Amino acid sequence: MVLDGLRFVQYAGVKALSGIQFFVPAQQIVAGDDDVRLRPPIDQCGAVGGIAVSRSLLVWMNTPEEVLGDAVTYMKLYFGGVLFSVIYNMAAGILNAAGNSRRSVIYLACASITNIILDLVLIAGLKMGVAGAAIATDISQLVSCVLSLRFLMKVDADYKVELSAIRPDQRMTSRIIRIGLPTGIQNMVISFSNVLVQSSVNSYGAAAMAGFAAYMKIDGFNILPVTSFSMAATTFVGQNYGAGNLKRVKNGMWVTLGMGVLYTLCTGALLLTFQNPIMHLFTSDETVVAFGCSAMHYFCPFYFLLAILHGMAGAVRGTGRSVPPMVVLLISLCLFRVVWIQFVLPFFAGIEGVFVLYPVSWALGAVLMALYAWKGSWMTYEHS
């Protein structure tokens, strides 16, 4: 993701990257989150809806006119291939649950390499700009989709996929909805709060928007591993909870927290140490760099709070309790942020009021999640 953003800025400019940055929260509102998909037909409806409402949604977000065209173009083309991403994530979920996470990573790496090559061809070579970036993303997602689905159809294991045998299963569908729907709703509502945050950033001018967009690409160094640790905790806890081994459930949660906190502290320190050269990889505009570095000062020292929040939430979800983590995340990452933007942000003179909102909301979520993990009855079998 960082390399993709870096190449895009180099060949298409910071303004175009800002246009894509406006697309991200809008895409999540329409499509939800890939990890909690219920059925491909739902995603087809979401794709059609995303294409239909793309301009209206982006205008509602107060997207600046100078980047609106790029954002609409990217959004429409992206949704044209969203089903490929959905199928890959479903296949990766099967592989991860079966303990074969290495293969899903290999297929993801193949998609990333494809994306890099196509970016160079379509953006740098054919000068297609935002459209080229979206097409490269769609094709790379198709590659991971085909590779993962092909393996599942050929593997000699109990999780082999036979297309002719796929049919509705009422019991399994109800379980998927019970566990997945709360998380899907949670991610969509949180994305709504991100729209408000993005609109607040925009009010500080184009340079602030570009600096924030560039830093959000770097942000993936921490966010993606944290969410990956969380998903791994869900899988590990689910397996051991089902086997009745509650000791390993508790140990798995602590190990997840330890890895997440250690990783985020190390990467946060590295990003702060090399903040200026990192931001200059994206742009030579010193004003844009200053906004990006300012975001780093507020984000990087506190990613460990996000690791605690998501690590415990992932462990709790593994026992089948998806509602308590949803409530905690909605309160801390959505409701609290909306209240902050409406009532607290006006007291700040600069964009720092937006940046400080992130670690404060992470801290609130970590405290609430820790209280539930300590006092809640999530490691019992009463609800089964």
Secondary structure as the mmCIF struct_conf table of DSSP 4:
data_model
#
loop_
_struct_conf.conf_type_id
_struct_conf.id
_struct_conf.beg_label_comp_id
_struct_conf.beg_label_asym_id
_struct_conf.beg_label_seq_id
_struct_conf.end_label_comp_id
_struct_conf.end_label_asym_id
_struct_conf.end_label_seq_id
HELX_RH_AL_P HELX_RH_AL_P1 VAL A 2 ALA A 12
HELX_RH_AL_P HELX_RH_AL_P2 VAL A 14 ALA A 31
HELX_RH_3T_P HELX_RH_3T_P1 ASP A 34 VAL A 36
HELX_RH_AL_P HELX_RH_AL_P3 PRO A 40 TRP A 60
TURN_TY1_P TURN_TY1_P1 MET A 61 ASN A 62
HELX_RH_AL_P HELX_RH_AL_P4 GLU A 65 GLY A 80
TURN_TY1_P TURN_TY1_P2 GLY A 81 GLY A 81
HELX_RH_AL_P HELX_RH_AL_P5 VAL A 82 ALA A 97
TURN_TY1_P TURN_TY1_P3 ALA A 98 GLY A 99
HELX_RH_AL_P HELX_RH_AL_P6 SER A 101 ASP A 119
HELX_RH_PI_P HELX_RH_PI_P1 LEU A 120 GLY A 125
BEND BEND1 LEU A 126 LEU A 126
HELX_RH_AL_P HELX_RH_AL_P7 GLY A 129 LYS A 154
BEND BEND2 ALA A 157 ALA A 157
TURN_TY1_P TURN_TY1_P4 ASP A 158 TYR A 159
HELX_RH_3T_P HELX_RH_3T_P2 LEU A 163 ALA A 165
HELX_RH_AL_P HELX_RH_AL_P8 GLN A 170 ASN A 202
TURN_TY1_P TURN_TY1_P5 SER A 203 TYR A 204
HELX_RH_AL_P HELX_RH_AL_P9 ALA A 206 GLY A 242
TURN_TY1_P TURN_TY1_P6 ALA A 243 GLY A 244
HELX_RH_AL_P HELX_RH_AL_P10 LEU A 246 THR A 273
TURN_TY1_P TURN_TY1_P7 PHE A 274 PHE A 274
HELX_RH_AL_P HELX_RH_AL_P11 GLN A 275 HIS A 280
TURN_TY1_P TURN_TY1_P8 LEU A 281 PHE A 282
HELX_RH_AL_P HELX_RH_AL_P12 GLU A 286 PHE A 299
HELX_RH_3T_P HELX_RH_3T_P3 CYS A 300 PHE A 302
HELX_RH_AL_P HELX_RH_AL_P13 TYR A 303 GLY A 318
TURN_TY1_P TURN_TY1_P9 THR A 319 GLY A 320
HELX_RH_AL_P HELX_RH_AL_P14 VAL A 323 LEU A 330
HELX_RH_PI_P HELX_RH_PI_P2 ILE A 331 LEU A 335
HELX_RH_AL_P HELX_RH_AL_P15 PHE A 336 VAL A 339
HELX_RH_PI_P HELX_RH_PI_P3 TRP A 340 VAL A 344
HELX_RH_3T_P HELX_RH_3T_P4 LEU A 345 PHE A 347
BEND BEND3 ALA A 349 GLY A 350
TURN_TY1_P TURN_TY1_P10 ILE A 351 ILE A 351
HELX_RH_AL_P HELX_RH_AL_P16 GLU A 352 PHE A 355
TURN_TY1_P TURN_TY1_P11 VAL A 356 VAL A 356
HELX_RH_AL_P HELX_RH_AL_P17 LEU A 357 LYS A 375
BEND BEND4 GLY A 376 GLY A 376
TURN_TY1_P TURN_TY1_P12 TRP A 378 MET A 379
BEND BEND5 THR A 380 TYR A 381
TURN_TY1_P TURN_TY1_P13 GLU A 382 HIS A 383
#
